[in-house]
């Protein structure tokens, strides 16, 4: 859990930090004097400060409340999420379109070529109509986004000149989004199961229709929306997403993306260079469920009493890539693996074991294919690497996760409601 703070950290040497109400961005007023940085270098902004940013043909202002999240371990992005309330002049007359909404300000430092979250979500909204509208309950609502470039005389200009294409220029990207609830707000194992199942369904829809790959499935990026008394799993934080037709492109940040404890085991190898596949995100979801179910006595409380017995998992948050690669391989490739779960999460044992078995089958099939390809390349049929030749496919995931114990979870969309009926009929035929 990230410790809350009441002030922004300083960003020494970057010359690019939030500014107080009354200060002006380069877009609206030309800087006076040579090499002046019009974005003031402020050490910290206290709770209650106001932040003004570009908005359509003018500006808009929000008042900062407190930090909900601050990234410490993702190199280069330095994401900060702050709860805010709208403080623009429209709010005084009560005609503001953000009035009454729960809002957060998200700030990060992506590469200048990185597509914004809002661009991905706008594409999703274009296609989420009619029978596909259900997916909007499971995606973040991004109301506005803005980019602010670094000053031309800042250090990164020198780095770019010195290292050329090996260095990616960055900018400050901000967005105003709907505030969502974290996983710790869930109260029952069944609620957790439905949220995880929602995430799988949302991820598959976005992958299939707008053809976007998330690439950063983690505990912190699975959120909850409460709407009309009902809880929905929301796949949040699309900062590292990419269009499927661009996933073979070469870029420093195109591969080895994600949050280390949850990354697919292949991504920890120094030799791995992508491409990032659908199954890598689903393997990451497996680790999200595993770490939650082994280290937490409930969604909001770490199980300190028994954590020493599960040291291999507690170390996942502190150790490096080689340690994680070995530990994850020791799970996936051992057929007899059994998870030891806390009491609250014991109902997840069936899910975890069956998900593990599909990966075990799939990776053994992949390695057998590699051996055959090496020994007799002309005799080898095609292998579907995205799904490990069907062993770790969306069909398998839905069949495993649509039911939690004796409870059938909600499957969204007529397409997969019908598909489940077909799978059930095939299962019944096999039992005869």
N, C-alpha and C positions, 0 to 999 in steps of 0.2 A: 504494500500500500504506500502511495506517495505521500510524504509529509506535506501538509498544507503550509503555505506561507502567505504573508500579507503584503508582499512587495515583489516587484520584478527583480530578477538578478541583473547585475550590470553586465554589459557585453563589451569588455575592454578591447579597444583596437578596432572594433568593427564599424564604429561610427554610425550605427543604425539601431536605434532603440525607440520605444514609444515616446510620445511627446505630449505635453499638457495642453489643455484647452487654451486657445489663443496663439499657439505656435502654428506655423504654416508649412505645408509640404511644398516641394519644388514645383508641383503641378500648378500651384495657385499663386505663387509669388517668387520672382526671380531672386536668387541669393545676391546679397550685396558684398562686394569685395572678393578678391581672388581666393580660390581654394577654400571658401567657406562651406561648412557643412550645415545646411539649413535644418537638419534634424538634430536637435540638441542631444548631447551625450548626457543622459540622466542616469545616475547611479541606481535609483529605484523610484517606483511610483507607489505611494501609499494608498491604502484602501480609502475610497472616497474621491480619488482623483478622477479627472475626466480625460477621455481620449477622443480626439477628433480625427476622422479619416475621410478619404475621398468617397463621395457618394453621388453617383449620377453626374449632374452638372454642378455640384457644389460639395458640401461636406455634411457629415452627420456626427453627432457626439453621443457617447455612452459614458456612464459613470461606473467606475470599477468597484467591485465588491470584494471578492477574495479569490485567490488562485485555487482552482480545483485540481489542476494537474500541471506538473512541470517535468519534462523529460530530462533525465540525467545520462542515459545510456545510449541514445541513438545519435551517432556521430553526424553532425552537419545540419540537422533540422532544428534541434533545440526547442521543441514544441512547448508552448505555454497556453493553458486554457484558463480563462478568468470569467467568473460569473459577472454579468453586467446588467444594468438597466438603462433603457434609452433615456437620454437627457437632451434630446434635440428640441428646438423651439416648437415643433409640431405637437410635442407631448403636452405643452401648456394648453393648447386649444383642443386637446384630446382627439385630434384627427390623424395621429401618427399610426402607420400601418404596423408598427411594432409594439404599440401600447398594449400592456397586459400580458405580453408573451414572456416566457422564461428564456432568457438569452445568455449566450456565452460569447466571448471574444476569443478567437483562437489565433495565435501568432506562431509562425514557424519560418525557417530559413531554407527553403528548397532551392534546387538548381533553377536557373532562369528558364530552362527548357522543360521543366516539370509541369505537366498539365494540372490545373487546379482541381480540387475536389468538386467545386461547383460545376465545372465543365462536364465531369463524369456524371454528376447527379442530374444535370440538365438533359443529358442524353437519355438517362433512365426515365425521366419524367415524360419525355416525348413518346416513349414506347409503353409506359405503364398506364394503359388505357383499357377500358372495357374489362374483360375477364382478367387482365393483368394488373389492374389497379391495386390489388391486394399488397403488392410488393412495396408500395409507398409507405405502408405502416412499418416497414423494416429497413428503411433507408433514412439517413439524416436529412433534416430540413435545413438547407443553407440559404439564408436570406440575402447575403451580400458578400462579396469578396473583393479584395484590392491588393495590388502589388506596389511596393516601393523599392526602387533600385538602390544599390549602394552608391555612395559618392564615388566619382571617377578617380579620385586620388587616394582611395582607401587601399589597404594591403592586398585585397583580392585582385585588383587590377595588376599589381606587380606579379602576383602568383600566376595569373593568366599569361602574362607576357613571358614569364620565366619557364612555365611548364607546358604551355600551349594546350593541345587537346587533352592532355592528362589531367587538367584542372577544370572543374565545372564552376562557372560563375554562379553566384547565389543572390537572392533578393529577400526582402522581408515580405511575406505573404500573410495577410490577415483576412479573417472572415467572421461574420456574425451568424451564429447557428442557434437552433433550438437546444436548450439544455435538456439532456437526457439523464436517466438514472443509471448508476453503476450496477454491476452484478450483485453487489452486496445488499442491494435493496430487496432481493428475492427472499421469500420466507420458507418455501417448501422445495423438496427435491423435484416434485412434479413441475413446479414453475421453472426451475432450472432446466429441466429436460425440454420443455416446450420452447424456451428461449434458444437453446442449442439447436433444436430441430428447425426453428425459424431461421437461424443463421445459415444452415445448410441450404434451405429452400431459397433464401434470398441470394446467396452466393451463386447458386446454380442458375437462377433466373438472369442475374446480371451477366454471368458468363455466357449464357445461351443467346440472349436477345441483344442488348447493347454491346455484348462481347467485350466485357471489361474483366480484368483479373485483379483481385484485391491485393494480394501479396503481403499482407501483414496481419494475419489472424493472430490475435493475442487476447489475454484476459481483459486488458484495458480497452480493447477495441470492440468488445461485445457489450452493448449497452441495452437499456430497457426503456421503452416508451410506455407511459401509462395514459390510456385514452379511454374515456367513458368507463372507467373502472377496470379495464382489461389491460394486461401486460403483454407487450410485444417485444421480441428480441430484435435489436437493431444492429446491423453491421455498420460500424462507425469507422471514421478515419480512413479516407481514401487517398491520403497523401502519397502513398507509394504505389497506387494502382497504375495500370497501363492498359492500352488498347491491345486486344489479342493479336491483331495483325502487325503489331510493332514489337512483339516480345522477342524476336530474334535479332533486334537491333543491338548495336554495341554501344554501351555507355557505362561509365563508372558506377552509376547507381541503378543499372538495369538488372543486376543479379546480386545475390546474397543480401536481399532485402528482408526485413522482418524484425521481430523482437527475439533475441537470442534463445531464451528458454523454450520458445515454442516453434522455432524454425524446423523445417524438415531435416532429417539427419544428413541428407546429401549436401545441404547447403553449408554444413560445417567443414566440409573438405576443402583444403586450399586449392585443389584442382578443379573444383566445380565452377563452371562459368555459365550455367543455365542451359536451356531456357527455363524460366519458372513455369510450372505447370499447375493445372487444376488440382492434381493430387497432392502437391506440396502444401497448398492451403488446407486441404482436408486432413493431412497428417498433422499440421499445426493445430487444428481444432482438437484432434485426439489428445495432444499434449496439454491443451488448455483444460480439458475435462479431467485428465489424469492428475495434473498438479493440484487442481481445485479439490478433487475428491480424495486425495491422499494427504494434503497439508492443511485443510480447513475443516473445522468441526461444524461449520455452517457457512453460507456464502459471505458472511461479514466478520468471521472470527477465525484467526489462525489457531490450529490445534497444537499449541506449544507443548502440551503434556506428552504427546506422542511423537513430536517432530524429530527427536533424536533417533528414534527407531527408523526413520525414513530419511536419513542423511543424504543418500544418493539424490533424492529429489530436492531437498533444501539447497544443496550445492548447485543445482541447475541455475540458480539466480546469480551466482557469483563466479563460477568457473568459466573457462574459455571454450573455444570451438572444439578442440581435440577431445576434451573431457566429455562434452555433450555428444559429440559424434559417436564415441565409444559406448556411452550409456544408452543412447537411443538404438544403436545397432543391437545391443545386448537385449533390448526389449523386443524389437521387431523380428529378429531372426531366431528367437527361442520359442519353439512351438508350445512349450509347457508353461510359458509366462502366465502368472496370475497376479493381479493388482491387489494390494492391501489397502482398503479404503476406510475412512472414518465412518462412524455410525450413521451420520446424517446422509452420507453419499453412498452407502452400501447398495441402494437400488441401481446404481450406475455400473455395478460389476458386470452385468450381462452385456450392456452396451460396449464397455471397454474391451471385454474379452472377444466379442464378435468383431469389433472394429480391428482389433489386433490381429485376429485370425485372417481377415481379408488382406491386410497388409503383408502378413507373413506369407500367405499363398502367392500374393502378387509379386513380391520381391524375389522369392525363390523362382518364380516363373521368369522374371526378368534376367536373373543371373544364369538360368539354364539357357535362355535365348542367346545371351552374350557368348556363352561357351559354344553353342551350336553355330553361331554366326562366325566365330573364329575358326572352327574346325571345318565347316562345310558351308561357306557363305552363299553358294549358289542354290542350296537346297532349303534355305530358310524363308519361311513366310513372314509377312509383316507383323510387327509387334506394336500394339497400341500403348505407347509409353505414358500417355495422359491418364489412363485408367489401369495401368499394369495389366493390360490385355483383358480388361473386364473384371478383374478381381477386386479392384478398389474403385468401382464406378459409382456414379450417382444413384443408379438403380439399387446397388447393394447398400449404400448409405441410407436411402429412404426406407428400404425394407427393414433394416436394423432399427432405425430411429423413429419410425412412425408409431411404434408402440413402446411404452415405458412400463415394464412390469405387466400388470393386467390392464393398464389404461391406454386407450388409443389416443394419441395426440392429434392436434389439428393439422391436417394437410391442406395447404393453400393452393388454389387454382384448380380448375376442372381437369386440366391436362394430367396432373399427377394424382388426382383423386381417381381418375379412370385407370391410370397406370397401376395404382395400388390394387385395384380390383382385379386386373389381369394377373398381377404377381400372386395375389391370394388364390386365384383359380388355379394357376400353375402349381402352387404349393399344395393345394388340396388334391390335385391330380396325382402328384408325386407320392402322396401318402396312401393312395389307394393300392 
